[in-house]
C-alpha cells in the first residue's frame, strides 16, 4: 500500500508540474536560451537504462558536430548543450523536457532517441512552442496524428513505414523470400509500426506471412516462440526490435537450428548487438539503416575520419551519424532564421531543402518527415557491410 501511495503521489506531482508549465509558459514565441555569447540547446537522451547505447551514440555525434560548428560560431555565438538523462523512461523524458523548457530556457531540444520517449514531449513542445528534433524517433505519430501536424516536432531519421517497406522489397526482390514470419516486441510502437508496413508490402509483392509471434521488452528466453516460428517453416524472419532482445533472439534462434535470414531496422544498430549475439549468429542477417561507414562517398568518409580521430579510432554507427546530422540541421536553421525566436526557428526548420548531410540530402515534407535514402547493411562475421542504398520513391 505504501508503495502504491508513493507512486500516486509522484504521478500527481509530475502532472502538476506539467500543467503548471503549460499554464505559465504556453503560447507565444520566445527567444530565451541566449546571452551575448551562447545559444542553449537542450539534449534529452537515453544516457542510461535499457536503450542507453542509442542515446550515448547520438550524443557523441551531436557533440562532434557542435564542436565543429563552434569553431566558426553562428553570428558570433556558440552553441551550448544542456544535457539531461531521461533514463530510457517516458516519464523521465517528460520531466527532462519540462526542466529544459521552464528552467534552462533552451531554444530547442534534441531528443529523445526512441519514438515513445519522444512522443512523451509532444504536448510540452506544442504548448510552449519550443522545437524538438528527434534524431532517431521513427514513428509517424511523432509529427502527425489523426490529420493534425504537430508543427514544433521534427525528426532527422526516416519513418517506420519507409523502413518496413524497404525491408519487404529487399526480402522479396533480393532474398527471394516467399514465406515470411513476423516476430515483434508487443510493447513497442516502433516494432509494431515496422511490422505493419512490412506485412502490407510483402503481401503486395505476392509473399505470404506464415507465422506471427511476439515478445515483450526485457524478456530473455525466446525459445518457445522461436520453436513455433521454426515449425511454420518460413524462409525469412522479420524482427523489428531493439538490440538487447534482438541479440538474444538471434543467438537462441541459431542454437535451435533456425538458419534462415533475419532482418530488422535501425533498432538493431548497437555495438552491444555483436557482444550479446556473437558474430556467427549474426551471419545472414540484414538491417535497414540510415547510413554505412563503408559507403564510399567522400563526405561520409570525411565524417568517419573526423569521428575516429575524436573518439580514439572508433568507427561511427548510424546513431552517431544521426546525432551529427541533427547538430548541423539545427545550426543551419538558426543561421537561416537569423534568430533564436522559437517560431522563426520552427519556420526555418520547415523550409529545410536539399541540405547535404551524412545520412542523405535532406528535405522536409509537409509532415516534417525527411525525404532521403535508406541503406541496407549485412552482417558478415560480425562486421556491418554496406549492401545497397535505396532512394525514396
N, C-alpha and C positions, 0 to 999 in steps of 0.2 A: 504493500500500500504506500509506503513512504517513497519508494522509487517512482511509482506512478504519479504521486502528487508532485514530486520534483520535476518530472517530465512535463506535466501540465503547466506548472508554474513557469518553467523555462520556455515552453511554447508560447504562453501568453505574453511573457516579457519580450520575446523576439517579435511577435506580431505587433505589440505596442510600439516597439522601436521603428518598425517598418511603416506603420500608419503615421507615426509622428513625423518621420522623414518625408513621407509623401505630402503631408499637410503643410509642413514647413518649407519644403524646397520645391514642390511641384509647380509646373507651369512657368513658362518664360525662359528665354535663353540665358546663359551665364557664360562668363569668361574667366572664372576663377582658375586656380591651378597655376597661376603665373606670378612671377615677380619680374624685376627688370632683367633677370638673367636665366630663369628656368621655366620650363613647361612641364608641369607634373602630369604624368600618365600612370594610371593605376594598373596593377598587374594582379589578377585574381585567378590563380592557377593551383592545380593539384600538386603541391610540392611534397606532400606526404600522403599516406593512405593507399588505397587499393590500386590506383592508376597513377601513382606518383611519377613513374617513368615518363609519362606524356608531358606532365607539367614541367618537370625538370628539363626535358629536351627543348620544349618551347621557350623556356626562359633563357637557355643557353643561346639559342638562335636570336631571340629578341635582343638580348644584351649585346651580342656581337654587332647587330645592326645599329643599335643606339650608339655604341662606341664609335662606329664609323661615321654616323650622321653627325655626332657631336664634334668631330674633328673640324667641320666647317660651320656647324650650327645652323639654326633656322632663324633668319632675321636677327642675328646676334644673340640668340638664346640657345640653350642646351636643354635636351630632354632629360628629365629626372624620373626614374622609375620608382614607384611606391609599391612595394611587393607585399601581398597578403596570401597566406597559405589557406586554401579552402578545405584542405584535408580530404579531398575526394568525396565530399559530402554536400548534398544540395542545400541543407540548412546553413552550413558554413559558407557556401558560395553566396547565398543571400546576405548573410551578415557581413561578409567581406565587401560586397558591393555597397552596402549601406555605409560602412565605415569610409570607404574610398570616396563616396559621393558627399556625404554630410560632414565628415571630419577633415579628410585630406583635400577635399575640393579639387579633385583631378579633372582634367579637361576631357578625358576619355578613359575607357577601361579596356585592357587586353585580357581576354579570358572569358569563360573557362575553356579547358581542353575538351571536355565531354559535352554532349548535347544536353543531358539532364542538368548539369551544373550551370550551363549557360542559360537554359530556359528559366532557371530559378532567379535570374536577374532581370528578366524582361520587363516586369512591371515597374521596377525601380528606374530602369533606363528610360522608359516611356514617360513616366510621371515627372521625372527630374530633367528630362531632355539632355541626357548625357550619352554620347555614342559609345556603344560597346562593340568590340570586334572580337569574335571568337576565331582563333587561328584554325581550329580543327573540329568544331561542332558541326556535324553534317546533317542533322535533322532539318528538313524544310520548315518545320514549325517554329524554329528559332526566329525567323524573319517574317513569316507569312502564315496566318492561321485563319481559317474559315472566311477567306476572301478579304482579310484585313492585313495590310502591310504594317509591321512593327518597324516604323521608319527610323528609329535610333539603333536598330540592331543590324549588324553586318557580320560577314564571315570572310575568311581567307581561303577556306577549303571548298572543294566541290561538295555536292549534297548526296545524300543516301541513294535516291533513285538513280542518279547517274552512275554511282559505283555498282549498284546491283545490276543495272542494265549492261554495263561494260563487262561485268563478270559473266553474265549469262551468254552474251555474244562470244566471249572468249571460250567458254565451256563448249558451246555448240560448234563454233567455226574452227577453233584451233585445236581443242582437245578431241572433238568429235563425239562428245557425250550425248547419249540418247536418254538415259535414265539417271536422274539425279536425286539425291537425298538432301534434305534441309535439316540443319542442326543449329538451333538458335538459343540465345540467352533470353529466356522468357521475361526477365526483369528489366530488359534493356530496350528502350525505344530505338536506339541505334541498330541493334541486331535485328529487330523485327522489321524496321524500315528497309534495310538492305535486302532481307529475305523476301519481302513482298515484291520489291522491284525485280529481283532475280527470277522469282516464280513466274511473274507476268511475262517477262521477256523470253525466258527459257521455253515456256509453253507456246508462245507465239512463234518461236523458232521450230516448233514441231517436237520438242522434247517432252518427257513425261516425268513428273515428280512421283517417285515410288515410295517415299517414306518421309515423315516429318517427326522429329523428336526435339525436346527442349531440356534445358537445364537452368539453374539459377546461379547468379554470380556468387562466388566463394565456395561453390561445390568443389569437391576434389576427387570424387570417384564417379567415373562416367561409364564404367564397363557395362552396366545393364542396358542403358540406352544405346550404346555403341553396338552391343550384340544385336539389338533389334534392327539397327541400321544395316548391319552386315547381312542379316537374314533376308533383307529386301533386295540384295544384290545390285546396288547402284553402281554405275561406272564413274561417278563423280559425286563428291560431297561438298556442299556449300556451307561454310562455317563462319558466319559473320559475328565475331565477338571480340572481346578484349584479351590481351596477351596472356594473362595469368591462367585463365581457364583454357584458352585455346592450346597453349603449350602442353598442358596435361592431357587434353583430349586427343591431340595428335599422337603424343607419346603412347597413351593407352590403346589407341586405335591400332597403331603398328604392332604393339605387343599382342593384340587379338588377331593379327593377321590381315588387317584391312590395308590393302596396298594401293587402292585407287587414289586418284588425285584429290587433294583437299584445296579449297580456295576460300579466301576471306577478303576483308577490306583493310583499311588503314589501321584499324584497331589491333592488328597483329604486330604492328611495327614498333618493336622494342628490343633492346639487347637482351632483356630477360627471357624473351621467347626462346632463343637459342640455348641459354643457360638451363632452362627447365626441360625443354623437349629433347635437346640433343640434335646434332647435325644430321645423323642418319634418318631419324624420324621425319625431319623436315624435307627430305628429298621428295620430289614430286608434289610439292605444294606451291601455291601461287597466291599473290595478293594484288588487288588494285591499290595504287598509291599515288601520292602527289608528285613524286619526282624520284629519280635514281641518281645516286652519286656516281654511277657508271655511265650516265648519259654523256656523250662526247661534246656536248655544247660548251663553247668557250666560257660563256657566262657561268654555267654551272660548275665547270672545273675551277674557275677563279674563286667561286664561293667555297668549294671543297678545300682548296688550298688555304684560304684565309681562316676557315673554321679549324682546320687541322693545326695550323700554326697557333691559334688562340687556345686550343684545348688539347695540347700535348699529343698530337698525332691522331686524335680521334676522328673517325670518318662520320660526317653528318648524316643523320637519318632524316626521314620526311618531316618529323615534328620539329627538328632543328631548322629545316628549311622553311616550314610554315611560320615559325616564330620570327625568323629573319625577315621573311616577306611582309609580315604584319608590321614590323617596325618601319619598313620603307613605305608601305601603303599608307600608314598614318602620317608619316613625315611629309609625303607627297601631298596629302590632303591639307595638312596645316599650311604648307607653302602656298598652295593654290587658293586656299581660303583667305590668306593674308591676315588671319586672325585665329584666336583660340576660342572665340564665341562658339558655343555648342551647336547652335542651329546652323551657322555658317560652315562649321566643320562637318556636320552631318550632310549638308548640301554638297560640299566638295567631295566627300566620300561617294555620294550617289553618282557624281559625274565622272568618276574614275573610268578611263577608257584607254586601252592599248598600253597600259603600264607594264613594262618588261620586268618581270620578277623571276625568281628562281623556279617556282612551281608553274610557270607559264605566263604568257601575255594576258594581262588581267583587265577585264571589263565587267562592270556590274550590269545585271539585267534589272528589270522592273521589280523583282522580288528581293533585291540585294544579294543575289547569288552570283558568284563569279563565273564567267564563261571562259573556260580554259580546258586544257587536255588532262587526261589521266594516264598514268604509267602502269604497265603490267610488270611485276617482278616475279622471278622464280628463285626458290631456294635451292642452291646447288652446293652440297657438302657444307651447309651452314652459312653460305655466303649469299646475300641478296644479289641476284644477277639481273641486269636490265634485259627485258624481253622485247617489249614494244611500247609505243606510245599511241594512245587513242585520242583523236580530236573530237570535240563535241560536234553533234550534227543537228 
